[in-house]
Amino acid sequence: MINWSSLSAADKASALARPAMADSAALRTTVAEILTAVESRGDEAVLEYTRRFDSAGLNTLRLPVAQRDELATRVSPQVKSAIKTAFSNIKQFHDAQYPQDIRLTTTPGVVCEQRFTALEAVGLYIPGGSAPLPSTVMMLGVPAMVAGCKRKVLCTPPNQAQEIAPEIAFAAQCCGIEEIYLCGGAQAIAAMAFGTQSIIKVDKIFGPGNSFVTEAKQQVSQRADGAAIDMPAGPSEVLVLADGNADAQFVASDLLSQAEHGPDSQAILVTDSAALINAVKEAVTEQLTHLSRNSIAARAMENARYILADSLSEAISVSNDYAPEHLIVQCDNARELLPELKHAGSIFLGPWSPESAGDYASGTNHVLPTYGYARNYSSLGLLDFMRRYTIQELSADGMRNLGPAIMQLADAEGLDAHKNAVGYRLNKLQQND
Amino acid sequence: MINWSSLSAADKASALARPAMADSAALRTTVAEILTAVESRGDEAVLEYTRRFDSAGLNTLRLPVAQRDELATRVSPQVKSAIKTAFSNIKQFHDAQYPQDIRLTTTPGVVCEQRFTALEAVGLYIPGGSAPLPSTVMMLGVPAMVAGCKRKVLCTPPNQAQEIAPEIAFAAQCCGIEEIYLCGGAQAIAAMAFGTQSIIKVDKIFGPGNSFVTEAKQQVSQRADGAAIDMPAGPSEVLVLADGNADAQFVASDLLSQAEHGPDSQAILVTDSAALINAVKEAVTEQLTHLSRNSIAARAMENARYILADSLSEAISVSNDYAPEHLIVQCDNARELLPELKHAGSIFLGPWSPESAGDYASGTNHVLPTYGYARNYSSLGLLDFMRRYTIQELSADGMRNLGPAIMQLADAEGLDAHKNAVGYRLNKLQQND
């Protein structure tokens, strides 16, 4: 238990410090080599890596749509129904984010517009690993569908049967994703960013992944011939802000939800109640014994922090300093605290809003800024799958009205040709008058 | 004159290729050294670099507000009036971009929200060089003001008199920018990203600059303890799409407006009229002689490309392939072509809409994606100065309604704690019922 007000500024900073991210020269070099191999040898290189790491006998990267549909039929009716519920909520919430174009006359005869358009081709990366992640397919696939992206390219590591999990196939079917490629890791990111014989290059790459995937996304985003990416990534994290009336079992289960994601997950409780901290610690110990991913969660919980604040207001300032990816507020007046809660990727209000609601089915996106990026990056949303551009149209009158100011400014900046571009036009208008 | 339909695919690609960007190991190393120096020695290092490169005797980085206001009084009434006109148009257009928060019930009892909030602290970089750039101050300062960013930090290299140009001071005054620091280059970017004794760290850095500034922005954006940046940058560029009725003098002046920005500027004309190309070439030669930045513009025009297409529709596809920063459409039916124009940072419609209108005063932002980034990045706008985050609140009924689906999905993904976080809550509700 950390008694916040007793800490020095340095101790406070270290209590909120995140673990150093994997950023070794070795990782950078390995990933750079994979990118080079895929860039120069295309499919052949992607297949080689995929056979080595994922699925020994794979000969072709594309999973046909018919096979997607066949796999989808294997999902149980219960899981299908749950996926459909989540899909409907996620779609409603992202539909509601559809932006309005703007058209405005700023000076008589001068029309300015801002228009939104879908990115043409997006790459959706779905990690492999111990369990299929149909929720991530929806978190990326639904906004891509709502935005109207023409090409939705999904890459995910194949299993030993050279297939993908039925749940992934069904979620992809719901989102209208037809281009599915059986590859993962840095090689999949390289294939989407640079293009290969069978995977046409995309404009932007989305989705979570291990350190190879994250490093590959960073590297391709630094190249003009690469691809944009959704956001920088770090380990997942939750901060629970609670008062003395919070239910210790609920709080413990929310901390453990975070902890079971991986041993580097961060779980923090900040409260003004020492009694709650003690009760939560007990509940964590008890609940841990029931988890199948017990050892992962236990390792993450070794780094969990239980912070005792002098007041709720101090607790809030701790949360603002940390800028958590997930912020769960289990306080009596949770909604009233919103104006004070400054930096967070997604906020979960009140006792009945566990992180798993947003991870799966409330409708919000579960791709969120981690590692303090909630200060300067947005939660993933529809706008990340679109592009804004502007239009201006001056009529002859618009040129007459605004031309003199433009010439004055061009003159002040010493740019003659900018001035002349207006001068020639005003001359012609005078001749015509 | 390039006859488009006679080119091979490879020749087409090379005709639209952009110049390689300065990306030498030497540049990267020099910038990394500057960042390290500023990170470890703060103001002292920034002052050393500034004294070496910009203003020999400088002792303090901050330009007091009183000095800003005194400098602003030196601007001529004509220029003041032009700046006010531009300011008003830019403010109107960015005011119109103010986003709406969203609140939606996705399932009975499940409320999801998306809220927009201003970034707290933004860094606005204004290049120095041969002429002051009050327009860039407005393009960055107005959206920061409209968004409501608490801290607007402006860095710009000081002149020999240890001051800034009166026009910069006046534009900064209009935008309510009070934190002005006399420094430029990679050292200014480092100071804003990491913080020094006198410059408190910002969340995101905006603005154009030379290759040192661009490289520094890239480097700080790659570090979790650095800052986000507006967008990747390359040399500025224009593509004029014109038919045989376009005015050759107008087209030539638009190409030269781009060319005078710098020797690496790209100017491209695409038209279905050989006669127009010949007339524009003549007009360019004649107009060049009148420009004070004649030698810069002449060097850029050596790389200008005049592309003859078989048809307007082929010309449009050339533009879409190139994805220009500025796209000027001087065709009879310019507005009707909009649905076909796919990738561009900003589009200028018709004979009376020169690039200089958008550069200065129409209202649109002149910070735009270059170097082909118009495919996957947005034009700078109000949203770049804000952050989106989400909120969800489930009532007890919301948990009853959505809980079973969440548990089903958590089960499918093998995440017990996620499932339990709902299970414990449903149990408690059952006990209470």
Interface residues (C-beta under 8 A of the other chain):
Chain A: R18 M21 Q78 V79 S81 A82 I83 T85 A86 S88 N89 Q92 F93 A96 Q97 P99 I102 L104 T106 T107 V110 C112 Q114 T117 L119 E120 S130 A131 P132 L133 P134 S135 E167 D203 K204 Q218 Q222 A224 A227 A228 P232 G234 D247 Q249 F250 S253 D254 L256 S257 A259 E260 H261 Q287 H290 L291 S292 R293 A297 A334 R335 L338 K342 A344 G345 S346 I347 F348 L349 G350 P351 W352 S353 P354 E355 S356 A357 G358 D359 Y360 A361 S362 G363 T364 N365 Y371 G372 Y373 A374 R375 N376 Y377 S378 S379 G381 L383 R387 R388 Y389 T390 I391 Q392 E393 L394 S395 A396 G398 M399 L402 P404 A405 I406 Q408 L409 A410 A412 E413 G414 L415 D416 A417 H418 K419 N420 A421 V422 Y424 R425 K428
Chain B: R18 M21 Q78 V79 S81 A82 I83 T85 A86 S88 N89 Q92 F93 A96 Q97 P99 I102 L104 T106 T107 V110 C112 Q114 T117 L119 E120 S130 A131 P132 L133 P134 S135 E167 D203 K204 Q218 Q222 A224 A227 A228 P232 G234 D247 Q249 F250 S253 D254 L256 S257 A259 E260 H261 Q287 H290 L291 S292 R293 A297 A334 R335 L338 K342 A344 G345 S346 I347 F348 L349 G350 P351 W352 S353 P354 E355 S356 A357 G358 D359 Y360 A361 S362 G363 T364 N365 Y371 G372 Y373 A374 R375 N376 Y377 S378 S379 G381 L383 R387 R388 Y389 T390 I391 Q392 E393 L394 S395 A396 G398 M399 L402 P404 A405 I406 Q408 L409 A410 A412 E413 G414 L415 D416 A417 H418 K419 N420 A421 V422 Y424 R425 K428
